[in-house]
Amino acid sequence: MDVLLTALKAAAEPTRLRILALCAHGELSVTDLTQILGQSQPRVSRHLRLLCDAGLLDRFREGPFAFFRLTGRGPLALLTRNLVDGIPAEDPVLGVDLERLEAIKRARTEAAADYFRENAPRWHLVRALHAPEREVEGVLLRLLADRTVSDFLDIGTGTGRMLELFGPLVDRAVGVDLSREMLAVARARLEQAGLRNCQVRHADMYQLPMPAAVIDLAVVHQVLHYAEDPAEVVAEAARVLRPGGRLLVVDFARHTLESLRTDHAHRRLGFTDDEVAFWCRRAGLACAPPIHLPGDPLTVAVWPAFQRQAAGGIALPTVFSSGASSP
């Protein structure tokens, strides 16, 4: 009861209720909220601290910035959503707040579009060398057909495409990346898509910001060829998988296109099925047959694996069904 009373007291203040209503529309920084609310940074920070302490908001650090969103778990998640839903849609104060929020989102979208426009030629050059993205994504979706996923993790999320693809199909989704520029692009795209169950975090793929055994599905999409130690990326992904949880590694099969190393910063020229399988098995995962999607000259491979051990070492009967043929 004390937890509930503390939460209700924290929300029972006009500015804090406005903050909750705004954070229901996506992740916001202190700077965003200061601009929208027209209040000083110390005052807004004080309100945010009270809401976080009461368990109504979650706070995530991203370098010098902190982002806030409605709590998505625990007994207060439903209370928070009900409080926000209880605010009349025609409330004039909320109306002005949402107009200012939309202006901030438009500015983010424009900045993300500028960044993408500047870098798109580099990405398009590589994409032209392999199977179409829609073909790869079709395989990924078929691999998850008839399966329920509560918690999804996109490792090295980049522009957030995997979050856009899987977001509508899962309960909660998180994308992690070390590039703040990429995170800005991903955040803007998620806002445009209205995927409120998705979020992005500034984090290292070798040290994921979550405890063990909390993820149902993890995807490492076109990331391993940049990694100093791909085996460690696979091991860290395996650590956070629940028993029966699945890992999908998507990358290039072994190739000899040296220009990708010299011109596009690829550290590895693709991978063989055997080495990816070895990394998965060493991390405690069981492997399903790989799927190869030939391109010219690059072949994209999808390597599925799953966490096979339940508590007590009992093998779990997890089987992939893709609808696509492996080689």
N, C-alpha and C positions, 0 to 999 in steps of 0.2 A: 504493500500500500504506500509506503514511503516513496518508492521510486515513482509511482504514478502521481502522487501529490507534487513531488519535485518537478516532474515534467509539466504538469498543468500550471503550476506557478510560473515556470519559465516561459510558457507560451502566452500567459495572460498579461500581455503588454503589447500595445499597438505596433511598435517598431519590430518587435520580435515575431509577431504574427505575420507582418509583412515579409520579413526575411524568410520565414517558413514557406509562405506562398510563392515567393520568387525561386527559392531553391527546389521547389517541386517541378520547375521547368528546366532543370539542368544544373550542372556544376557552376558555381559562381565564386569569384575571388573577392577579397576584401575591397579591392579597387572597384570592381563591378558594382558591389552593393553600395559603396560610398557614393558613386555617381548616380545610382538610381534613387537612393533614399535622400540624397542631399544633406547628409550628415557627416560629421568629422570622422576621420579614420579611427581615432581612439574610441569614440563612442560606438561605432559599428563593431569594432573588435570586441568591446566589452559585451555587447549583445550576443555576438557569435560565441564567445566563451561560455556564457550562461547556457545557451542552447546546446552546445556540445557537452558541457558537464551534465546536463539533464538527460542526455541520450537522444535528443531529437534531431541533431545534425551529426554527420560524420565529417571529419576534417582530414584532408590529404595534402601532404607537403609535396611541392614540385619546385625544387631549387629554392629561390628566394620567395616564392609565392606559395600560398595555401589556397586550396579549393574546398568548397563546402557543398554538401548535398544532403537531402533528407536521408535519415537513417533507413537502410533497406532491410535490416534484419532485427530479430528479437521482438520482444513483446510491445515495444514502443513504435514499431514501424506502422502498424495499423492505426494506432492512436494519432500519429503524426499526419498520416494521409487523411484521416477523418477530420482533423482540425482544419486542414487546408480546404478540403471539400466543403466544409461548413461555411466558408466565407462566401457571401453572396456574389454571384458573377457580375452584378451591376454595381458593385461597390466602387465609388468614384476614385478613391485613393488607390485601390488595387489596379484600376484601369490605367491610371497614369504610370504606376510602377511597371506594368506590363508593356506599355508603349516604350518606355525607356529601355526595358530589357530587350525588346525587339530591335531597337536601334543599336544596342551593343552587339547583338547577334549578327546583324547585318554587317557591322564593321569587321567582326571576326571572319565572316564568310568571305568578304572582299579580300582581307589579308591572306586568308588561306588560298583563295583562287589565284592571287598574285604569286604566292610561293609555288603553287602547283604549276602555274603557267611557265615560270622560270625554269623549273626542273623537269617538266614533262618530256621535253625532247630526249633527255638522257634515258628516262624510263622507257619511252616508246621504242628507242633503238634496240633495247634488250628484248622487249616484248615481241618485236617483229621476228625474233629468231626462234621462237618456240610456239607450242600449241596455243590456240586462243584461250584467253582467261575464262571465257564462258564455258569452255569444254572442261577445264580444270575444276572450276567451281561446281559444274554439274556432277562431276565424280564425287567431290566432297559432300555435296548434299545427299547423293545416293548412299554414301557410306553411313550417313546418319538417319536414313529413312526408318520410320517406325521405332525410333528411340526417343526417350525422354531425357532431356539435358536440363538440369537446374542451373549449374554453374559452369560457365564457359570462360576460357582464358586464351587470349591471342598474344603469343610471345613475339615481340618485335612487330608491333601492330602497324607501324608506318602510317599510311593515310587512313587506316581503320577499315579497309575494305572487308576483312574477315568479320569484323563486328557488324558491319552492315549486312553481310550475307547471313550470319547465324543469329544476329540479334533478335529478329522476329520469331525465332524458333526456340529460344531458351528463356529461362526465368531471369537470370542475371549474367552479365558479360563484362569482362575487364580486359582491356588491352594495355600492354606495357611496352615502353620504348624509351631509349636514352636520348632521342632527339626531341628537343622541345618544339622545334619547328614542325616536325611531323605530328607531334601531339596536338599542336594548334590546328593543323589541317584536319586531323581525325575528329577533334572535338567539334569543329564547325560542321563537318559532314554528319556527325551523329545528331547534332541539333537540327539540321535541315531534314533529316530522315525521321525525326520525332522519336528516336529510340532512347527513351528515358531509363530503360533497364540496362543501358550500356554506359560504361565509363572508361576513361583512360588514365594511366598512371605513369609518372616518370620513374622508371625502375630499370635495374640491370637484369638481363636475362639469366645471368649466372647466380643472382641472389634475388629470387622472386619475393615480393613483399607480402607473403602469406604463409600460414603454417602448412604442415604436411596434411595430405589426404583431405583436401577441401574442393577439388575440381573434378567435374565429370568428364569434361572434354577440353583438351589443350591442342592448339594448332600452332605449328612453327612453319609459317608460309614464306618461302623464298628468303630465309634469314640465315640458314646455316652456312651458306657460301661466304658470308661476311665474317663468320665467327673465328676467333683465334683457336678455340677449343670446342668444336662441335659436340664431342662426346659429353662434355660437362653441361652443355645446354640441354641435351637429351636427359641426362641424369637429374638435373634440377627440375625439368618438366615432370619426370617420373615421380619425384619426391612429393609434388603437390596433388597427384592424382589419387582419387578415392579408389578403394578396391573395386575393380571392374571398370574404372575410368579409362578413357581412350586418349591416345595421342596420335595426331596426324602430322607427319613430317612431309612437307611439300618442297621439293627443290629440284635442281638439275641432276640428271644422271651424268656419270663421268663423261667429260668431253675434252677437247684439245683447243678450245677457242681462247688463246692466250690474251687476246685483246680485252676480254672481260676482266682480266686481272690488271692489265696496265691502264685501261681507260675507264673502268667502272669500279675499281677498288674491290673486286672479288678476291678473297683470299684463297678459296678453293675452287678448282675447276670441276665442280660437280662431285658426285659420290657414287660408289657402287652399292648394289643391294646388300652385299655381304658386310660392308663396313657399317652401314646404318643398322643392320640387324644385330651386329656385334655390340654396338653401343646400346641398343635397346635391351638386349638380353643382360648385358652387364649392369644395367640400371634396374633389373628385376622385372622387365616387361616381356610379354609374349608378343610375337610378331605374326601378323597376317600377311598373305601374299601381296607383294608390291604391285602397283598399277603403273604402267608406262604409257605416256601420251607423246608420241613422236612428233617432232617439229622439224624445221629446217633452218639450222642444223642441230638445234638443241632438243633433247627429250626431257620432258618434265616427268618426274616420278613422284608418286604418292606412296609413302611408307606408313601403313597403319600398324599400331601396336596398342596393347592394353595392359593395365595393371591386373595381373592374374591372381594375386594372393589376397584373400580376405583375412580377417583377423583369425589367428590360430593356424594360418598357413593353408587354409582350405582353397583349393583351386576353384575359380569362378568360371562358369560356362559362358564366356563372352565370345561371340562370333561376329565377324564383319560380313556384311552382304552389300556389295557395291553395285551390282548390275553391270559392271565393266569387267573386261577380261584382263587378267594379269598375263605377262609374257610367258 
